[in-house]
Amino acid sequence: MDKWELSLRPFRPLRPERREPVPPDYEIAQEAELKPITEVAEEAGIRPEELEPYGTYKAKVKLDILKRLEAVPNGKYVIVTAITPTPLGEGKTTTTIGLAQALGAHLGKKTFACIRQPSMGPTFGIKGGAAGGGYSQVVPMEDFNLHLTGDIHAVSISANLLAAALDTRMFHEWRQSDEALFRRLFPIKNGKRQIPRGYRYRMEKLGIKPEDLENLPPDKLRKLVRLDVDPDTITIRRVVDVNDRMLREIEIGLGPDEKGFTRRTGFDISVASEIMAILALTTSLKDLRERLGRMVIALSKDGEPITAEDLGIAGALTALMKDAIKPNLMQTLEGTPVFVHAGPFANIAHGNSSIVADLIALKLADFVVTEAGFGADIGFEKFVHIKCRYSGLKPDAAVLVVTVRALKMHGGGPKVSPGKPLDPAYTQENLELLRAGLPNMIHHINIVRKVGIPVVVAINAFPTDTPAEHELIRQAALEAGAFDAVVARHWALGGEGAVDLAKAVIQATEQPNDFHFLYDLDMPLKEKIEIVAREVYGADGVDFEPLAEEKLAEYERLGYGNLPICVAKTHLSLSHDPNLKGAPKGFRIPIRDVRLSAGAGFVYPLAGPIRTMPGLPTRPAYMDVEVDVETGRVIGLF
């Protein structure tokens, strides 16, 4: 069917007045005309009863819309990835937005972009915001980069409630007898024994019926009221959505009432939490509830998994997350609709926006353009093996974002550091340096081709690039098997600058497609890790440290061996070593530890040193952020 038939009003493209030189992102965003979010929804085919506005320019969309659109065929599914980036990023989100604007506002295709909500850690740290840039942005960019509708806050409070509940449960088990615990967990009120809703699962698991509670033998009573947590196996940590290196390792339980009950732990950044991964991978409220309950938070001293369901907290977590599951609707500078939802990091978690946003967008649009974090070795690989497995969706084409700057770095160019001027090697024509870096792009093209989908290389043009540099990249991409390679100028020109890219993408989605996975779920966990290391990273093999060997064997024993893997590694190299640029050869991947995200549905090996809590630089981005107290406008975000 023609997707425009779903619309309640015709699409009205917006045409921002462009300036040269291109002003700062926040100036462009604040000068832009915006449609009311109700108009964006009506154009997209979202009915008023399916929309929950949050102010004038953003809203949540209810998942009930999927029932109404169940019979509507899906549109084309396009995934945007990139080569191994410099620390500055190569404009993947900017390309995603520019492409969506070209398809929707210039070529008349009904289009949705689906991207992640940024963490405020990077926003106020080194990277800055993630709304795109130049004339290819999501607006209002201040809302996008700050609180939006509070989803990350919901994730944070849920993760912290879970951590507090576990520590508190351990504390009370330490201080009280079995009988005292029983009296407090199952009090008598009005002559009747009260059973907490969250405890019904544990009773069922232990085969205890309500009528059995009055005459439990001591061994059953003990199992009912004690989780008997092994503190050394606790996997959950508290979270905060700030880069705070001082919280990486802490000691808790130092208050006078907790004396003698201390332990070492730490904080993760909120978007690295398993609850954020669950938000991105869930497919319904029912599925969310089940995933939250399946989270393994520790092992008992008998070596059995203890879940959030065992703790009796899964229902409360679902109550905190029930609104966060709804995708956030926004718009681009040219009026194209955007779903902004979930925000897991790609070097730590799976790095993709939510499945539910994609499911809704594919029913409403001819083309859905989504984005995977960092390079094809990380976000795209996880998009394929984790997100596509749980969603059941198959991509029709991929876009690989390439920059002259990044390829020169991979060719041996000087170090690129945020906040410091680029070396002249990056701003002057140097074909030999560029040629030396081409193997990185070729390797990423091969990663995408290995899973059976066509890839279009988007050469994200910078003002200092030269035609000869662009042509060298284009020819190398075509020789490596890319379906097409196109220079795109969407940062400076918006959707108009990505029209040729959009035309190439349309053609790519019409090509034969042999999408497939590189490993089967019934393979042993070690074999899955080795396949990704060899086939995706180009490693010679994998070296498992003793702790990793022990964990892998334990997870297989506990029945988690059939899960996909989510390798946590640096995003600055195809290898585990951020200093190995280009397409390194002759290296092996060291796996020092392995962790379990049973609720999200993956096992994640840690390749080399990887931190789940970033730190702030000497000159953080927050130093440039201010509020105009006369107008209330936020300035300085980028």
N, C-alpha and C positions, 0 to 999 in steps of 0.2 A: 504494500500500500504506500501511497504518497504520505510521508510523515507530516507534511504541512497540513493534512486533513485533521490532525490532532490539535492544531493551534486554535486558540480562541480569538486571535487577532493576527494580522499580517506582521511579519518581522520588519522592524525599523532599524536599519543599520545606522550607527553613529559615525561621524567623520570628525575626529579631533583635529583642531587646527594645529598643524605641525610647525615647529620652529627650528631654525638652524642657527648656531649649533644646538644639538638636542639638549634641553634643560635637564636638571636633576629629576629623578623619578617622581619624587613627592610633588614637585611643581607641576609636572604633566598630569599627575593623578588629581591634584586639587583644582586644576583649571578645567578638567573634563566635564562634559555634560553626562549625567547619569540618568538612566531610566528608573522610575520606581520599580522595586522588585516585583510588585504585582504585575506590571507590564511585561517584565522579562519572563515571568511564569506563564502568563497567558500566551505569549508568543511561542513558548516552548511546548505548550500543550498540557500544562499543569493546572488543574482546576482549583478554584478558591478554597474548597473544603480540604484540599490536599496540601495546602500551604500554611505555614506558621511564621508570619513575618516577625523579624527582630528589628524593629525600626523601619526605616524607609528603603534601605538598599541591601538588605540581606534577609534571608529567611531559611527555615528548615522545611524539608519536604517529607511528608509522612510515607512510610513504607507501604501503606495501603494502596498506593498508586500502582504497585506491581500487580495486584489482583485485577484492576481495571484493564491494564495493558497486556495481560497474560498472552492473548492471542496475536498481538502485534509482533511482526518479525523484527529481529534485531538489525541494527544498522551495521556499518563497517567499523571494525575495531582496530585502532592504530596505536601502537606503543612507541613512545619517544624515549630513546636512550642516547648514550654518548660514548666517546672514547675516554680513556683515562684522563681525568681533568687535572688542571693545575689547581693550586690551593684557592685560586680566585673563582673557579667555576667557569663553565664554557657557554652558559646561556641556554641550558636545556629547558627550563621553565619558560623563558622568553620565547624560545622556538615553539614550544607547545601552544602558547597563547597566540603567537603570530600565525601559526598554521591554522588554528581554529578560527581566527579572524578572517584569514584568506578564504577558507572553505565556506564560512557562513555569511560574512558581510560582503564578499567580493565575487564568489562563484555561485551563490544562491543555494548551497547545500545546507540542509538543516543540520547544525553541528553543535556538539557539546564538548567542552574541555573538562577533564576530571583530574584534579591535582590534589596534593597533600596540603594540610594546614601546617604552616611553619612553626617550629619550636621557637620560643622567645629566647632560648639559650643562644643559638647562632644569630638571631635578630639583633641582640644587644652585644654580641661577641665580635667575631671576625667577619663572618660571612654576610651579615646584614639580612634583610628580608628576603622573601621568596615569592613575591607577587609578579615576577617577570621584570621587565625593564624597558626603558624608552617608551615607544609607542605600542608596545605589546605587554600590557599589564592587566592584572585583575584589580578591580576597584570596588569600593574604596580601599586603597592599599593600606591605610592606617588600620582599619578594622581587620583586614586580612592578616596583617603581621602582628597584631596585638591579641586581644582576647577573642575576637570573632563572636561566637555564640557560647563560648565556655566549654567546649568539648575537652580541651586539654586539662582544664581545671577538674572536670568530672573524672577523667582518667587518673589525675594526681590524687584526688581525695579517695578514690576507690582503692588505689594501690596502697595508700598510707593507712586506710582503715584495715585492709587485709594484714599489713605488717603489724599494726598495733594489736589487732585481734590475736594473732599468733603469739606475740610476746606476752600479752596479758594472759592468755590461756596457759602458757608454760609457767608463768609466774604463779598463778593460782594452783596449778597442779603441784608445784614445788612446795607451796605453803600449807596445803590442805589435805586432809585424809580423803579417802574414796567416799566415805559416808557424807562428809561435809560438802564435797563437790556435788554429790547427787542431790542433796537438799537444796543447794543453790541453783543448780541447773533445772531441777524439776520440782519447783515449790508447790505446796498445796494451797489452793485458793478456793474459798467457799466450799471446802470439803472435797475438792477434786484436784487430782494431780495434773499440773500444767506441763504440757510438752511443747518446747519451742519449735516453731515451724521448721527452722533450719536444722533441727536435730532428727527429723523424721528419716532423713537419708541414712544417718549413721545407725539408727535403730534397725532399719531395714537391712542394711549391710551386715549387721551382727545377728540378724534373725530374731530380734526382740520385738514382741508385740506390746501394745500399750498395757494390756492386762497383766503382762509379765513383770511390770516395773515394781510391783509391791513385794515380789518374792525372788529377786535376782540372787543367784549364788555369787559369792565373792569374786570369782574369776570373771564372770560376765559383767558384774558391776564395775570392776576395774577397767575392763576394755571399753565399756560404755562411756565412762567419765574421763578417761585419760587417753590423750593422743600419744603420750610417751615419746615426744619428739627428740630425735638425735640432733642437738644444736649444730653439729658439724655439717649437717646435710641441708640446712636451711638455704633455699634458693631465692627467696624474695627479699627485696630491699626497699627502703623508703625512697620516694622520688620527689624531685622539685624541677620545675621547668626553667632552670637557670643554670648557666655554666658556673659551677662552684667546686673548684678543685679541693677545697678544704674539707668537703664532705665525702670525699672518695673513701676514706677509712675513718670510722669513728668507734667510740665505745659507748654503749648504752647501759642504763640501769645504775647510774651513779647517785641517784637520790637516796635519802635516808631510809625510805620505806623499802627500797629495792636492794639494799646493801646485801652483798653476797650473791646477787643474781645479775651479774653483768655479762656482756658478751661483745665481741667485736663484730661490726657490720659496716654499712656504708650506705650512701645514696647513689642512685642512678638518676640520669635526666629522665623526665617524665615520658618522653617519646620512645625511650629505650625499654620501657616496661612491657611486661607480657600483656597487660590489659590494653595498651595501645595496639599491640599486634592483633589482639582479639578483635578490637573495634574495626580494624582494617579488613579482617578476614571473615567476619561473621556474615551470614546471609539473611538473618531474620532475628526477631526478638527471642523466639524460642531457641534458636541456635546460639544466640548470645548467652542466654541463661545456662545452657548446657556447657558451653565452652568455659565460662567463668567457674562453674562447679568443678570442671575437670582439671583446673590448674593444680599441679603438684607443687606444694609449697615447702615440703621437707620429706624426709623418711623417718619412720619410727625406729626405735632402737632394735626392732626385729627386722629392719630392712624393707618394710612395706611402705608404699607411697601414701602420703597424707595429702589430701586435696582440700580445696576451699570448701567443698561440700562437707567433708568431715568436720571442718571447723564450724559449720553451721552458718556461714556468712554469704554464700552464693546468692541468696535471694536479696540481701541488702545491697550487694554489689550491683545486681541487675537494676534495682530501684535507682541507684545513683547514675547508671549508664543508660537508662531507657530513653532519654531524650537525645543523648549524644549519638545514638545509633542512626539518627535521621540526618541525611546529607544536608550540607549548607549550600544554598543557592546564591550565587553572585553573578557578576557580569564582567566582560572585558571592556576595554576602552571603546571598542566598536560595537558594543551591545550584544555580543555573543554570550549565551549562557554558560556558566561554569559551576560545576560541583566542586566544593572544597571540603574534603573529609578525610580524617585520620592523618597521622603524620609520623609513622615509624621511620627511624634512621635506616639507611640502606647498608652502612658498614657494620651495624650491630644487629638490626632486625631485618625485615624483608623489604623495607623501603618503597612501598607502593601505597597509593591512596585506596579508598575502600572498595570492596566488591559491590556493596549495595548501591553506591553511587554509579558505578559502571553499569550494573543491571538496569537501573532506572533510565540512565542516559541512552543506553542502546535501544530501549523501546521508543524513546522520544525522537531520536535523531537518525539522520542518514550516516553521519560520521561521528564517532566518539574518539577524541584524541586524549590519551592518558599518558602518564610519565612515570618512569622508573628511576629511582635514585642512583646517582653517580654513573659509573660506566656499565657497559654491557656485561662485564664480568661479575658485577655485583647485583644491582637492581634488576636488570633484565633477566639474568639467570634465575633470580628469586621470583620474578614475575611469572616466568614460565613454570618453574617446578613447584611453587607454593601457591601463588595467587590463582593461576589458571587451573591448577588441580582442584582447588576448593570452589572455584566459581563455575567450572565447567565451560568457560568461555575460551574461544580460540582467536588469537589475533590474526588480522588479515594482512598486515604489513607493519614494518618497523621503520622508524626514522632514526638515523645515527647522526648526532650533532658533532661536528668537527670544527676546530678553529685552527688558524695558522699558528696562533700563540702556543697552543698546547702541543702541536706537532713539533714545533721548534724546540720546546722544552724536552720532548722525548728524543729529539735528535742530538741532545747534549748541550742545549742552551743553558745560560746562567740560571741560578736559582730564582724562582718566582715566589715572592713573599707578600702577603696582604699588607697594605699600608705603606709599601715602599714603591718608588717609581720603577717601571719596567726598564730593563736593560735595553739599549738601542738594538740589540740583536732581534728583539721582538717587534720593533716598530719600523725597521728598515728591511728592504727586500734581501733575502738570503736563501736562495733556492737550495744550496747544498745542505744547510742546516735543516731546512724543511724536509728535504728528501730523506735525510737520515732518520727523521721521526716517523715517516710513513708506515713502517712496520706495525706501529701501535694501532693505527686506523685499520690496517689490513687484518690484523688479529681480531679486532672487534667486529668487522664485517663477517669474518668466518664464524664467530660465536653465534651471530644471528642466523646465518645461513645453515648452521648445523641443526637448528631446530625446525628448519623447513619453511621459513617465511621470507618473502622478498624484503630487501632493505634499501631504502633511499638515503643517501648521504646528504645531509643539510650542512653546507659550508656556511657557518654563521659569520657573516662578514663584519670585520672591524674597520674603522676608517683608515688605519695605517696599512691594511693589506694591499697587495698589488694584483692586477689581473694575471700576471705570470704565476704568482703563488696559488691563486685559485685554480688555474688551469692545471697545474701540476697535481694538485689534490684530486681534481675531477678525473683526470686520466687514470691516476693510480686506483681510485675507487672503482671505476668501471672495469679495469683490468682484474681487480680482485673479486669481481662478481656482483657488485652492487647493481641493483636494477637501474638506478639513475643516481646522478650526483648534481646538486643544484646549489648555486650561490643564493643565499637568502639575506635580505636586508630589512628584516622585520623590526629590529631595534630602532632604526631610524625612520622607517616608512610604515610601520604597522602592518596590517594585513596586506596592503598593496605590495609590500616588499617580499611577501611569501607566496604570491600567486603562482609563480612557476613551481615552487616547491609543492604547493597544494595540488597542482595538476599532475605532477609526477606521482604523488601519493595516491591520487584517485586511480591512476593507471596501475600502480603497484597492487592495489587491493583487488584488481580484476585478474591478476595473474594466478596460475595454478599454485595451490597451497598444500604443503605436506607437513603441517605442524605436528610435532611429536616431542616427547620428553627424551632426555638423554639417559635416564635411569628409571627402573621399575621400583615401585615401593616395596616389593617383597624381597629385594636384595638386602644383604646385611648392611648395617649402617656404615661400616668401614669401606665397603665397596662403593657405596654412593659417594662418600667423601672423595675417594680416589678418582672416580669418574669425573667429578666436577674439577678436581685439581688438574687432571691431565687434559680433559677435553675443553675446559673453559679457560683455565689460567695458563695452560701450556707447561705445567710442571712435569718433571720427570717422575714424580711420585710423592708419597706422603710419609712423614715420620711421626708416629704417635708416641707421645711421652707417656710414662707409666700411669699418671693420673687419668689421662684421656682413655687409655686402654681399659682401665678399671671402670670408668663411667660408661663407656660404650657397652661393655659386657653387662653392666648392671641394668642399663636401659633395655637391652635385648631381653634380659631375664624378666623384667617387669612388664614386658609386652609392648614396648614403645618402638620396637625395631622397624615397624612398617611406616614410620613417619618420614616425610621429606626432610632434607637437611637445609640449614640456613647458616652458611659459614660467616663468621664474624672476622673480617680482615680489613686491612687498610684499603682506602679507596684511591690512594695515590700511586698505586702500581698494580700490574696484573698479578704480581707475586704478593707475598706477605710482608715484603721489605719495601717501605715507601721510597727508598733510595734507588731501587732498581727501575729505571725508566724504560721507555720503548716497549719492545716485546722481548723480555729477557728469556734466555734459554739456560738449561743446565741447572735449574734450581729445584729444590724439594720444599714442600709445604709442611712446616712443623705444626702439629696440633697439640697444644699444651693442656687443654681442658675441653670438656664437653658439658653443655648444660641442656636442660629439658624445658621446653615450653609446651606442656601437654595440652593446655587449653587452647593456645593459638594453633597447635598442631604441627610442631616441628622440633627437631633436635638441632641445637646450634653449637658446632665446634668452634673453638677460638684458635685462630691461626696467628701465632706470634702475639706480641703485646697489643692489646686492644682495650680501650677504656670505654666504660659505659657512662662516664661523667666527664664532659669536656671541661676545660679551664678557660679563664679569660686572659686575653693578651694584655700587654702593657698599655696599649691605647685601644680600648674597646669601642665598639660602634655606639654604645650608649652615650659617649661623650658629645656626640653631635646631635642628640635628640633633645628637643625642647618643645614647649607648648606656647603658642602665641596667646597670652592671657587675655587679649582684647577680643580675639575671634574664637578661641578654644581649639584652634587647629594644631595638629601635631606636625612639627617640621623636623627635618634631619634624618628621617628614616630612608634607607636605600635598599 
